[in-house]
Amino acid sequence: MYKKNSKIIILLMLVIVFSSCTIKNIALKSVANAMTGEGSSTVFTGDNDPELVADALPFAIKMYETILNSVPNHRGLILQTGSLYIMYANAFLYVPASMLADEEHLKQEFLMKRSKNLYLRGRDILLKGLDNKYPGFLKNLKNKKYKLALKNMKKEDVPLLYWSAAGWLGAFAIDPFDMKFAITLPGASALMEIVNKLDNTFMKGAIHEFYISYYGALPEYMGGSKKKALFHFNKAIKFSDNKSTTPYISYASTVLISSQNLKEFKRVLKTVVGFNLESAPENMLANTLNLRKAKWLLNNIDDFFVETDVE
């Protein structure tokens, strides 16, 4: 009788333990679903106070990452955590660092190193998410078997692919003379190519915004092309319904500076300065930051152009 009761008690304890684990897992998934559902990202992208977002994002990212550790295969959390790392690295580390004065080179170096670290941290979270879905993906990517790595990708994978490549190439932009890192770039390019193939309207033309900087910043011997950058500039404006000022900033700061086209540089940036922020509330954060960057570029023309007397 005692043994029988003991077995029943043990069984009951096991049921309680496994039930509590299941309940906890269900609860975490429910929280994850709520945090990554439709409209969750506009809490950040639609804000008109960049400093508020900059202060809030580190806590938000670590909260997402903490929950992700408990539900590691939740695709929404993988995307949100990885992409937020990359957005933070770009908007609040890399861009501010690029606008620092020469005498602040130590601070600039510190911010750039942080930016590169977080770009790659976000990238690796996203790539791991793709490897979870397609076992062997990372191995094939590392071995430069790009067609094999990407052969099963679907339209639903575009967000992870896009942000992975964006983080990868963002890290390279910080130190383009790192040849050891540069030889990995074909992998990032392959990810963007499949994004362009699967859904070239993703995020209202984000792929084209990316290609403006990609083709505009790279030297020709590495695949750079002013003609291709202009093509994607026009595509980006079209797909965004002219509600994003990012194409203008990207085009001005790469193609127009490298070609020393001051007249067009001023015209393009004045378009950003004159943009009505209220006309695109969903892009409020990016457009507000772009407005600041445009004003900074116009106020520092002497740093980018040999002749500055063109009206």
N, C-alpha and C positions, 0 to 999 in steps of 0.2 A: 504493500500500500504506500509506504514511504517513497519507494523508488518510483512508483507510478506518479505520485504527487510531485516529486522532484522533476520528472520529465515534463510534466505539464507546466510547472513554474518556469523551467528553462525555455520551453517553447513560447510561453507568454512573453518572457523577457526579450527573446529574439524578435517576436512580432512587433513589440514596442520599439525596439532599437531600429529595425528596418523601416517601420512605419514613420518614425520620427525623421529618419534620413530622407525618406521619400517625400514627406511633407515639406522638409526644409528645402529639398531640391526643387519641388514644385513652386514653393514660395519664391526662391531665388530666380527661377525662370520667369515667373510672373513679373517680378520687379524688373528683370532684364528686359522683358518685352515692353513694359511700360516706359522704361528709360530710353528705349531705342525705337519706339514706334513712330508713326508718321507725324512729322512736325517737331520732333524732339530737337533736331539740330537748329531750327530757326530761333530757339531761345538764345543762341549765340550769334548766328549769322544775321539775324534781324535787329540786333541791338545797335543803338546809335552812340554808345559810350565805350570806346575801345579799352579804356583803362579798367572799367568795371569787368569786362570780359577777360582781360589779361590777368586780373587778380583772381577771378573765379575759376578759370580753366585748370590750373594745376590741381586744385582740390577735386574738381569734377573728373579729371583724367584718372587720378589715383583711385577715386571711388569706383569708376568703371572698371579699372584694372583689378581692384580687390574682388569685385563680384565676378569678373571674368575668370579669376583663379578658381572659383568654386563651380562655375559652369563653363569650362574651357572651350566647349564646342558651339557656344551660342554665337551664330554668325553676326547677328546685330551688334552684340557687344564687341566682337572682334573688329568689326568695321568702325564702330564709334570710337573705341579706344585707340586703335591705330591711326585713324584719320585725324583725331583731335591732337595727338602728339605731333603730327606733321603740320597741321594748321597752326598750332602754337609755336612750333619751331620757326615757321616761316613768318607769320604776322608779328610775333612779339619778341623774337630773338634776331633772326637774320635781317629782316627789313630795318629795324631800328639800328642794328649794328652797322649796316651799310650807309647810314646817314650820319654817323658820328664824325666829328672833326679829326684831323690827323693827330692832334695832340692827345686824343683819347684812344690811341691805338691799343693800349693794354686792355681797356674795357672792351674794345671792339673784338680783339682776339679772344677774350673770355666768352663773349656772347656768341661768337662764331663757333667756337668749340662746343658750347652747349647746344647750339642749333644743330650741328652735324650729329651729335650724339642722339638727340631726340628725333631727328629725321630718320635715323637708322633704327631706333627703337620702335618707332611706329611702323616702319617698313617690315621689320622682322615679325611683329605681331600679325600683320596682314598676310605675309607670305606663309607663316605657320598655319594660319586659318585656311589658306588654299591647299596646303599640304595635308591638312586634316581631311579635307573633302576628296582630294586626289592624291592618295599615297604615292610617293615617288616623284611628285612634282618638284620639290626642292632639290632632290638628287639630280634630276635631269637638268634643272636650271643651272645648278652649280657646274655640271659637266658640259654646259653649253649645247645641250640637246633641246633647243627651244621648241621646235615643232612637236617633239614628243611630249614635252612638259605642258604645252598649251593645246594639244589636239582635242581635249575633251571640254574645253572651256565653253560656257554658255553665257547668254546675255545677263543672267542673274549674277554672274561672277564679275561683271564689269566694275562695280564699285571697289572691290578688293584689289583688282588688277590695277585700276587707275591710281588709287592712293598708294599702293606699293611702289609703282614706278615714280610717282611724284616725290615720295620720300627719298627714294634711291637717287634720283637726279638732283633733288634739292641738296643732298649731302655732297654730291660731286661739285655742284656750283660753288660751294664754299672753298674748295681746294682743288681746282681743275688741274693743278700740276702734280697731284698725287697719282702717278702713273700706275701704281699697284691697284688703286681703286678704279682708275679709268678703264682698265681692261675688263672690268665687270659690266661696263655700260651697255654692251649689246644685249644683256639680259633685261635691263630696264627698257631699252628700246623695243624689244620683242613684246614686252607686256603692253606698252602703249600701242603698238601696231595691232595687237589683237583687240584692244579696246576700240580703236578706230574702226576695225572691221565689224565688230559685234554691235556697236552702238555709238556712232559718231555724233549723236545728239545728247549724249549723257551729260547731266547737269547743265543742260541748255548750252552745250558747246564747250564744256570745260576742256575737252581734249584739244580743241583748236586753240584755246588760250595757252595751253601748255606748249603746243607746237610753235607758237610765236616765239616764245623764249628759247625753246630748244633749237630751232633753226636759226634764230636771230643771234644767239649768243655763241654758238659753236663756230670755230674756224672752219673754212671750207674743207680742209683736209680731214676733218672729223665728221663731215656730213652737213655742215652749216650751209644755209642758203637763204639769201635775202628774198629771193623770188618766192620760195616756199613759205617763208615767214609772212610775207604780204598776203599770200593766198589764204593762210589760216587766220590772219587778222580779219580779213573780210568775212570769212566763214564764222568766226567767233561772234562778230557783231550781229550777223544775220540770225544765228541760233539763239543768241541771248535776247533778241528783240530790242537790242540797244539798251538793255537794263543793267549792263555790267560795264564798268570803266576799266576793268583789268586788261582787256585787249589793248587799250590805248597806252596804258602804263608800260606793258610788256613790249610793245612795238617801239615806243619812244626810247626806252632805256636800253634796247639792244640794237635794232636795225638802224634807227635814226642817229644814234650816237656814233656807231661804228662807221656809218657812211658820211658822218659830219654834215647832215642835212638839218641845219639849224632852223631854217624857216618852217619846215614841216614839223620839226620837234616842238616848236612853240605852238603851232596850230593844234597839234594833237593834244598837248597838255592843257591848253586853254579849253579844249572840249571837256576835259575831266574837271577842271576848275568850275566850269559853268554848268556842270551836270546837276539836275534837280534830284537830290537825294530822296526826297519824299516820293518820287515816281517809281521807285523800286525798293519798297520796304523789306522785301525778302533778302536783298543784297546790301542792306544798310551798313553792316560792319565793314565789308570789303570796300565798298564805295567811299566810306568815310576815311578809311586808311589810305585809299588811293588818292583821295583829295589832298591829304597831307603830303603824300609822296610827290604828287604833281607840283605842289607849291614849293617843296624843297628842291626839286630838280630845276625849276624855273629860277629859284633864288641862287642856285649854284652852277649856273651855266658855264662860268669860267673854268670849272673843274673838268668839263667834258668836251668843250669845243675850243679849237685853236683860234678861230675868229668868231667874235660875238657881237658884231655890229650890224648883223642882218636883221632887218625889220620884218 
